[in-house]
Structures are given as C-alpha cells and as structure tokens.
Amino acid sequence: MNDFDPYTLAAHFGGAESTARPIAPPIYQSSTFWSPDADEFFAMATQPRHAGFYTRYGNPTVRQFEEAVAGLEGAEAALGFASGMAATTAAIMSLTGQGGHVVGQTALYAGVNGFLRNIAPRFGIEVAFFAQGDLDAFARALKPQTRLVVLESPSNPLLGVSDIARLAAQTKAVSQAVVLIDNTIATPINQRPLSLGVDLVMHSATKSLGGHADLVGGVLAGSEALIETIWQTAHLLGGTLDPFAAWLALRGVRTLAMRVERHNRTAQVLAERLERHPKIAAVHYPGLRSHPQHALAAAQMSPGFGGLMSFEVDGGLAAAQTVLANLRVAHRSASFGSFSSLAVHPAAMWAGTMTESQMREIALPPGLIRFGVGFEDPDVIAGDIEQALAAL
Ligand SMILES: *Cc1c(COP(=O)(O)O)cnc(C)c1O
C-alpha cells in the first residue's frame, strides 16, 4: 500500500481491525461497511437488520444502543430511530396503510396526535380516538380489523394513566391489532409495558434515555418478528438513528437507573409541596394520592412515577406566562428528563402542531405548566416555583 499515490493512500488508511478491548465502546461512525468477498457482500445486502452493511439498514453502535434498550424493556429486539417521532411514525406506516384502522388515546404526545389527525388520513388510515381511562369508549372504538392501538401512559402533559394490562387484553380479545405504548415519561426503570401484554414500546430517547439534552433519538422495542416487520418499512422511510447519537444515548442509558431514581424522588416531594400551595389549582402527578388513577399507577409503575408533572394556576394563559417568565432556576424549554429542570406552557407550545379546535378537544387547560424536574436540590426547585408564583 505504501507505494500508492497520496490520493489512494488517503482513501485506504485505517481499515485495520484493533485488538484493543475498550470499556466504553468505540463509535462506528461509518455510513457503510466493506466485505472481504463478493458472496459475503451479497449475504450482508440481503439479510434484514444487518448491523454492518449500510448504516440506514443497521450499524454496530446503533445495535449496541438497541440491545441496551431491549434489555431494559425485557424485549427480544429494538430498533433505533432519528427521533421519537420517526419511531412512532415508522410504526404507524409499517403496521397500517390504506384502509388500516388505528385506535388512539385523545391524550397523546402532540406530535403523535397531530400525525394521527392530520397526516394519517391522507394515506387512507382511519383513526378512532378514545378518552384515556374510558374503557367503554375504547371498546366502541376497537374493531375486529383494527391494526394498531396507540397508548401513552403516563400521558403528556396531563399525566393521565392508562390501564395498560386491561387495554392490551381488551384489544387481543377482539382483534389482531399491535398494541403500541409510548413509555417515554415512565422510562423502563419505572414501567415495563411488555410484561403487561403490550407488543411494542416506544421511547423518545431525546428525553430520559439520553438524559443530557444533547441528542435527538427514538427507539421501538418488541418481539424479533415485529421489529423485523417494522424495519422492512422503516429502513425505506429512512429515519435512521445516527451512530454518534446512538453512542451518546448508550452513554446515557448507563446512568438511567440512578438518574430516574433521583427524578422520582424529587418529583414526588415537589408535587406534594406544590399541591398545598394556595395559588396552584391542581397538580397532576401519578405519585400523588389525589391523582384519580393513583392506585392503578402504583400497581403498574415501580419504584416511582417519573420526573414529569404539570400544575395549573388560576388566571389561565396570562397567569401561566407570568409564572414561566419569573422562573430563575428552571429553564423555559421544551423537553424533560434532563439534568436541569425544564418548564413549558403546553397551550402555547402545541399551537403549532394542532388546530385550536383539536386543542379544545383534548381539553388542555390554558393555565397549565408542564414541569420536568432536573437534578437540582429539591428545595431549590420548589423555592424557584414558589417565588415565581408570588408574582401572580
Ligand atoms: C418528546 C416526546 C415524543 C417525541 O420525541 P422526539 O424525539 O421529539 O421526536 C414522543 N412522546 C413523548 C411522550 C415525548 O415526550
């Protein structure tokens, strides 16, 4: 090789395999992979989910992240995506289609809600919605030909809780539908939906899995067969998780359990304290005894209830804006599950993804503030909210 010209040399540096055994895995920041012979190349090209052929099909670093999530969720397999939305939309597009019937909660992440209401119908996908917690409405929405059920628990931003085991069993009794749940808010530390009869778990890795507000990613976890089915469509849709983001997400997963434990503790203390505040009309957190589905949450979530809550102030939109404007420690920011506390005003943030009438239908209180706790001292976080409330 040394006899070659600089152009050829530069093109072929660095192919040697290393015998080093790193504790932290290397990043396979490569878009494509080579093969020592033509037969193996053909085999690689035609094998589903090969982790070392072409990165849109699979990548060793992405696979490590997928295996970590599959392990945490108790799943056979997982598939990484460029974002949580890429994961959910790939599930919808691969499991349904023209004439396909989907049942979804009215309380779903705004992006998923917007997709099901405004984009899915363009592809001939029919969607029936039911109010979270209304088992009769769910039974009415479900049809023998339903292909996909989309759940989220706890849900964003009102932290409603779905009876996961019952909804899954009800689905299986009347249809072959795949039951998908968005487990982003609970995290696999607090809730393992596959053990409750769900088929497919989705996470926005942008939130707690990544945990450091430095990546955008998503993942689906389920049976090998289901993940392969989804991959067949997903690798053509192209919302592939980048190896660097996968590496960061894997790094985040290393400390997920201890981060979630702290979020659980801080959120519980904060929710109990805010509930007693005279200027707060309601606190929504499944760990509160006052939460209408607290017993159900306690039965299906353990050891805690996550780091996300929301609370309502009297005075609607303007009052919520005043509180947000006066926060000094918490950041005014979308997202949650990070190191610093992040607060948003959902009624303002979601105006872009849903129409006004759609927002009325999901009954988003205008004075609602969603709050994702960080790792700050719980007293500091509570003090920050209390001094912001004093401006009302
Ligand atoms: C953020 C979020 C999503 C979407 O994830 P992205 O990574 O932003 O695409 C979906 N569901 C929930 C519950 C979320 O919080």
The ligand as an ORCA input file, in Angstrom:
! r2SCAN-3c Opt
* xyz 0 1
  C     -40.685     14.151     23.056
  C     -41.715     13.127     23.003
  C     -42.007     12.458     21.821
  C     -41.360     12.806     20.509
  O     -39.985     12.565     20.547
  P     -38.922     13.355     19.627
  O     -37.635     12.713     19.995
  O     -39.029     14.794     19.971
  O     -39.329     13.108     18.216
  C     -42.972     11.469     21.864
  N     -43.607     11.150     23.004
  C     -43.356     11.776     24.154
  C     -44.099     11.378     25.386
  C     -42.410     12.794     24.201
  O     -42.184     13.424     25.341
*
